[in-house]
Amino acid sequence: MIIRSRVPLRISFGGGGTDVSPYCDLYGGAVINSTIDRFATVSLKPVESEEITIRSIDYDTTVHYHVDSALAYDGQLDIIKGVVKSIRESYGLPSGVEISIQNDAPPGSGLGSSSAICVALIGAFQRWLNLPLTPYEIAELAYKVEREDVGVKGGRQDQYAAAFGGFNFMEFGKEGTIVNPLRLRRDIINELNFSLVLAYVGGSHESSQILSRQISNVEKNVEEALQAMHHLKDLAIKMKNALLTGRLGKFGQYLDESWEWKKKMAKGITNEKIEEIYRRAKEAGALGGKISGAGGGGYMFFFSDVEKKYDVERALQKMGAEVVKFVFTDTGLETWVVD
């Protein structure tokens, strides 16, 4: 028997950064995002031996551990080991297991790929062990493993986007997280999909360092950073309302405003190359855009009038960016069994 689990990656439209503690604990955060047809996939095969085998297809890496091994965090597949440790401690493992992981985007891409793998693996264990976990509980367990146990800095939206899927407006506070699915008309979704350009711009994606600076700015009450986060939260609400009412032109303008405020949260979010790419995209006809993720590199996306979309794509390609075709998805975590 093989259990497979798949979760989608996500694009964060607005509010990113307000889902990171301590900001969301002190002021409350709000994020709007959607999942796309890029996936993190896990295969889990129970075996009769007392060995845990973890294989990363993307990095061509395989590690082996005894089922009772301490699984120390040493920088090698730590998130996977964190999930295994958590499941083992809470529910026990009836046997050894072989785990294979594959991701359509690398860590640090800005599409929530690391959190997606975490959610996918928890989903595979849930199916194998018949665990009574809701999507909220899966997302929260993934957050605990990744952020608290392993110590990877970041927010909460990635885990919830992977577990729930679709377009969501998420609210974060000290008391917990609320996921509000957005019931968008199909014509709005289709037009948004047709108007957005997603591109991999490369560069050094130092999300951990950027997030450390962002957290420090909140802890030190740096006024510019706090005001930026307040504005980003307000813009996430405006983006939600614009999508629900089909005002896509306003949505594009809010993206542009959001990018300007996002850059003020912490040093390193943007650089000369990113600024030049953004400038060229707007000159070609983009109304707005932003980096999806903490910043510094990875994926950027732009909203443009439909007649200008291909001009924007060509401008990005001339800058060395890789334009990526995608569609939105409305499903989150999925698991199935292969006999």
N, C-alpha and C positions, 0 to 999 in steps of 0.2 A: 504494500500500500504506500502511495505517495500522496501527500497533501500539498496542494499548491495554494498560494495566497498572492493576491495582487491588489495594489492600491495605486491611485493616480497621483501624479505630482500636481503642483498648483502654481497659479499666478496670483500674486498679491497686488491688488489694485490700489488700495489705500489703507492707511492706518498702521502699516507695518512699523514696528518699533514700540507702539503703545501696548503691545501684548507681552512686553518684556518686563519682568520684575526688576526694580521695585516700582516702576512707574505705574503699572496697572494695579498694583496693590494700594498705592496711595491715591491715585486719581481716577482709576478705571480706564480701560482701554477699549478700542473698537477697531475692527478690521473688516474689510470686504475683500473676498477672494473667490476664485473659481478653480476647479480642477480641470486638467487637460489630458489629452490622450498620449501622455508619457507616463511610464509606469515603473514602480518598484515591484519586483516579483521574487517570491521565496518558494523553494521546494523543500519539504520536510519529509524525511523517510525514517520511520522507526526501524531500528536494527536490534538483533538479539545480543550483540556484544555490549560491553560496558564502556563504549567509546563515543565521544562527541566529535564529529567531524564537521568543520565549517569551511565552506569553499566560496570564495568570491570569484565569480566568473569574470567580472570587469577587470580585476587586478591579477587574475590568474594566480591566486594565492589559496593554499589549503593548509589548515592547521588541525591538529588532533589533540584531544584532551581526554583524560579519564572522566567518566561520568561524575565522579566526586571531586574532581580537580577544583582548586581554589579560583581558577580563571582570573588571574591578575590582570589589571588594566595596564597594558604596556604600549599602547598606540597601534596595536594590530587587531583590527576588527573589534574594537572595544564595545561598540554599541550592541553588536550581536552577542558578545559575551555577557553584557549587562542584562539583556533580555533573558538569556538562558539562566543566569544566576537568579534573577527575580522569580521566574517561573518555578525553578527548582526549589527555591526556599519557601515559596508560598503554596505550591501544589505537589511538588515531588515529580520525579521523572520515572516512569515505569521501566524504561530501558534506555539503551544508547540511542543516538539519533544522528542522521546525516542531514546537514543543512546547506543548501546552495542559495546564493543571493545574486541578483542581477538588477541593475538600475539603468534606466534610459538617460539619466543625467548624472554627472559626477558630483560628489560632495563639494559644497561651495559654489554650486551653479546658481543659487538663488531660487530654485524651484522646490525647495523643501525635501530634497532627495534622501538625506540621512534620516529624517524623521519618518519618511514614508517606509523605508526599510524596517525601521523599528516597529511601526504599526503592522506592517505585513507579517513580520515574524510572530508578533503577539497573536495575530489572527490565525496563523498556522497552528500555533500551540493551542489556541482556544478550540479549534476544530478537532485536533488530535485528542485532547484531554477532556473535551466537552465542558469547557469552563463557562460558568454563567456570567459572562461579561457583556455589558451594554457598550454601544459605540462610545459613550462618554467615558466609561471606565477603561476601555482600551486606550483611548486618547490620553487620559490622565496617567495611566500606567506607563505609556510610552514617554510622556513628558518627564515623569519621575526617573525613569531609567536613564534617559538621555541627558537631562539637565542636572539632576541631583546626584544620581549614582555615578555616572561616568564623568560628569562635570563639563559637558559641552554647552557653551553659552548659547542662549537663544530664547525665543519666545514660545508662545503656546499655539499659534495659529496652524503651524505645519502639521502637528499631530491630529488636530481636529479636522483639518481639511482632508487629510488622508483617510481618516476613519469615516467621515460623513459623505464626502464627495459633493459635486455640484456647486452652484452659486450660493454662498453663505455670507451673512452679516453676523460677525461674532463679537460678543461682548465679554470682556475679561475684568474680573474684580477680585478682591480679597476673599469673597465668599464662593467664588467659583466661576465657571465659564458657561455662557449660554450661546448655543448655535441656532441662529434664525435662518432657515432655508428661504431663499428668495424664489418666489414663483413668477419667473419672468416669462413673458409671452415668447413663443418660439421665434416669431419674426424679429424680436429684439435681439435674441441670442444669435440668430443667423447674421443679422446686420453687424453686430458687435464683432463676431468672429471674422467677418469679411473685411472689417475696418481696421483690425489690429494686425500689426506686424511684430512678430517675435524674432529676436536675433541674438545669437551668442556672440558677445563682443570680446571674449577672452579676458586676458589681464589677470593680475594677481588678486584673488578673492580672499581677503583677510577678514572674514566675517567675525572670527573670534576676537581679534584685536579691536575691530570697529565696535562690536557689542560691549567690550570691556570699557571703552571710552564712553559709550552711550550710558551705560550703567553708572559709571563714575560721575558723569554730568548730572544725573538725577540725584545721586547721593549727595553731591556737593551743591545742589540747588542752582546750577548754572542757568541763568535766566533765559538766554537765547535758546538753549537746548529744550528747556521745559516749554517755552512758548511754541517752539516748533512742533513738539509732540501734541500739545493742546490743539493746534491748528490741524495737524494730521488727523486727529480723532474727529474733529468737526467735518473735515473734508470727506472722511470715510462715510459719514452719515449722508452728506450731500451726494456722493457717488451712488449710494444705495438708492436714494430717492430718484436720482436721474435715470438709473437703469429701470426701476419699477415703472416709471412714467414714460420711458422711451425717448428721453431727451439726450440722445447720444452726443450731440455737439457739446452740451454742457458737461457731459461726462469727460470728454476729451480735454476741455478747459480745466476741469478739476484735477485731471492727471498732471497737467502742466504746473498748477499751483502746488500740488502735492510734492512734486519733484523739487521745487524751489525750497519748500519747508524741510523736506527730508534731508537735504544737504546740510542743514544747520543743526542736526541732532548730534553729530560727532565728526571728528576729523577722519578722513579716509574714505568717506562714502563716495566721493567723486574724485576725479583727477583730470589732467589735461586731455587725455585721450577720450575719456567718457564725455567730457564737456564738448569736445569737437564733434563727436558722433551725434550728440544731442542737437547741437547747432545745425549740423548738416541735415539731419532728419527734419527739423522744423523748416529749414529753408526749402526742402523738397515738398513740404505740404503737411507735415504732421502737426496736429493741434496740441499734442502733449504726449508725454510718455514718462517712463521711469525705469529704474533698475528693480527687478523682482528679487528681493532679498535684502540682506544687510547693506550691500554696496561694495564698491571697489572693483567689481568685475562680474563675470557670469552672464546672465541673460538680461536683456533690456527689451521692452516692448513699447510700441508707439501706436497712437490712435490717429487716423487720418481720414479725410473725406475719401470716399471710395475711388473717385477719379484720380486721386493723388497717391493712392496706395503703392502702385508700382514704381512711381518716382521715388517714394521713400525707400522701397526695397533696393532699388538701384543705388541710391545714395549710401545706404548702409553697406552694401556689397563693395562699393568703391573704397570704403573705409576699412575693409578687411573683415567685416562682420559676416557671420553665417546666418542667413535667413532660414528660419525653421517653420515649416507648415504644421499646423495643429488644428484640432477642433476641441470644443469644450465637452466635458463628460458630466453625466449626472449621477454616477455611481461612485461609492467609496470603496471600503474594504470588501473584497470578494474572496471566498475560499471554495475549493472543490477537491474531490478525492479522485485519484487515478488508481485503478486496480492493477 
